[in-house]
Amino acid sequence: MPQPRPALFLDRDGVINIDHGYPHRVEDFDFMPDAADAIKFAHQSGFPIFVVTNQGGIGLGYFDIAAVHRFHTHMCECITAKGGQIMDIAICSHHPKAIDPEMRDCSCRKPKPGMILDLANRHQIDLSRSVMIGDRDTDMAAASAAGCHGILYSGGSLLPIMMEAVKQLSRTDESYS
């Protein structure tokens, strides 16, 4: 079994792409400032990058999972074209006000850590050495509950935030070498 390694977890809406309100249509995809360059920088630094995203619009009936998959395929293609790479994406389709009562509660919707924990388990990630970048307190709470460091992004260029995250990942990676 491979040695657990540090990784970078990113929220999607408001971090990678502009949050137009439940973004799910390919034609509405727009990068946040410098997000593609920031992801390329992290990828070239050698750390796996994962996306953890609440997509409660599914539970609310605004769109279906197929729309989210099309959006993610497009997003990943755009990131790859710019030199970056997303290793995997975790989606939570639950929402407290979901149409179906069974879609109202779960262990994965941020601020709960389920998506991060699942990805870490599947990809042998050492969460104590990992970083989560998000734009909401729920992202920071999920990072904390999962045992990784959280960095709150409040807009503007994502590149300096990513540079700080990679710096933290590099420090933890060196201390375990």
C-alpha positions in Angstrom: 0.0 0.0 0.0 1.4 3.5 -0.9 2.5 5.8 1.8 -0.3 8.4 2.7 0.5 11.8 1.2 -0.7 15.3 1.6 -3.2 16.7 -0.8 -5.1 19.8 -1.7 -8.9 20.0 -1.4 -10.9 22.8 -3.2 -14.4 23.9 -2.9 -15.9 24.5 -6.3 -18.4 27.3 -6.5 -16.8 30.6 -5.5 -13.2 29.1 -5.5 -12.7 27.4 -8.9 -15.7 28.9 -10.8 -17.8 32.0 -10.3 -20.9 31.2 -8.3 -23.8 32.5 -10.4 -26.3 30.7 -8.0 -26.5 26.9 -8.4 -24.1 26.8 -11.4 -24.7 23.6 -13.4 -24.9 24.6 -17.0 -21.7 24.3 -19.1 -22.4 27.6 -20.8 -22.4 29.4 -17.4 -18.9 28.1 -16.4 -16.4 31.0 -15.7 -13.2 30.7 -13.8 -12.6 32.7 -10.6 -9.7 35.1 -11.1 -6.5 33.2 -11.8 -8.1 29.9 -10.7 -6.8 28.0 -13.8 -3.2 29.2 -13.2 -3.5 28.5 -9.5 -4.6 24.9 -10.1 -1.8 24.5 -12.7 0.7 25.8 -10.1 -0.5 23.3 -7.5 -0.5 20.4 -10.0 3.0 21.2 -11.2 4.1 21.3 -7.5 3.2 17.6 -7.4 0.3 17.5 -5.0 -3.0 15.7 -5.8 -6.0 18.1 -6.1 -9.5 17.1 -5.2 -12.8 19.0 -5.4 -15.4 18.7 -2.7 -18.7 20.4 -3.6 -22.1 20.7 -2.0 -24.6 20.4 -4.9 -27.9 20.8 -3.0 -29.6 22.0 -6.2 -30.0 18.3 -7.0 -31.9 17.6 -3.8 -33.9 20.8 -4.4 -34.9 19.6 -7.9 -33.2 22.5 -9.7 -31.1 20.2 -11.9 -30.0 16.5 -12.0 -26.7 14.7 -11.4 -26.2 14.4 -15.2 -26.0 18.2 -15.4 -23.4 18.3 -12.6 -21.3 15.6 -14.4 -21.4 17.6 -17.7 -20.4 20.7 -15.8 -17.5 18.9 -14.1 -16.4 17.3 -17.4 -16.2 20.7 -19.0 -14.5 22.3 -15.9 -11.9 19.5 -15.9 -11.3 19.8 -19.6 -10.7 23.6 -19.2 -8.3 23.0 -16.3 -6.4 20.3 -18.2 -6.1 22.6 -21.2 -4.5 25.2 -18.9 -2.0 22.7 -17.6 -3.7 21.6 -14.3 -5.4 18.5 -13.2 -8.1 17.5 -10.8 -7.6 13.9 -9.5 -11.2 13.4 -8.3 -14.4 15.2 -7.4 -16.8 14.4 -4.5 -20.4 15.7 -4.7 -23.0 16.0 -2.0 -26.5 16.2 -3.5 -28.3 16.5 -0.2 -30.0 19.7 1.1 -31.9 20.3 4.4 -34.9 21.5 2.3 -34.7 18.7 -0.3 -37.9 17.6 -2.0 -37.3 14.0 -1.0 -37.0 13.7 2.8 -34.3 11.0 2.4 -32.1 13.7 0.7 -32.3 16.1 3.7 -29.6 14.6 5.9 -26.2 12.9 5.3 -22.7 12.7 6.5 -21.2 14.4 3.5 -22.8 17.9 3.2 -20.3 20.5 4.3 -19.8 21.4 7.2 -19.7 17.7 7.7 -16.4 16.1 6.6 -17.8 13.0 4.7 -16.6 14.0 1.2 -13.1 14.8 2.4 -12.9 11.6 4.5 -14.1 9.5 1.6 -11.6 10.9 -0.9 -8.8 10.6 1.6 -9.6 7.0 2.2 -9.9 6.1 -1.5 -6.7 7.9 -2.4 -4.4 7.3 0.6 -4.3 10.9 1.7 -2.8 12.0 5.0 -5.4 14.6 6.2 -3.1 16.0 8.9 -0.7 17.1 6.2 -3.4 18.4 3.8 -5.1 21.7 3.0 -8.6 22.7 2.1 -9.3 26.0 0.3 -12.9 27.2 0.5 -14.9 30.4 0.5 -17.4 29.7 3.3 -17.3 28.9 7.0 -18.8 25.5 6.2 -15.7 24.7 4.1 -13.5 25.6 7.1 -15.6 23.5 9.5 -15.5 20.5 7.1 -11.7 20.9 6.9 -11.4 21.1 10.7 -13.7 18.1 11.2 -11.7 16.1 8.7 -8.4 17.0 10.4 -6.8 19.1 7.7 -5.8 22.8 7.6 -8.4 25.2 6.1 -7.6 28.4 4.2 -10.5 30.8 3.7 -10.6 32.4 0.3 -12.5 35.7 0.1 -12.2 36.4 -3.6 -9.7 38.1 -5.9 -6.8 36.2 -7.4 -6.7 32.6 -6.3 -3.0 32.4 -7.1 -1.5 33.8 -3.9 -3.9 31.7 -1.8 -2.8 28.6 -3.8 0.9 29.6 -3.4 0.4 29.7 0.4 -1.4 26.3 0.4 1.4 24.7 -1.6 4.0 26.2 0.7 2.2 24.6 3.7 1.9 21.3 1.8 5.6 21.4 1.0 6.6 22.0 4.6 4.5 19.0 5.8 5.8 16.9 2.9 9.4 17.6 3.8 8.9 16.9 7.5 7.8 13.4 6.6 10.5 12.6 4.0 
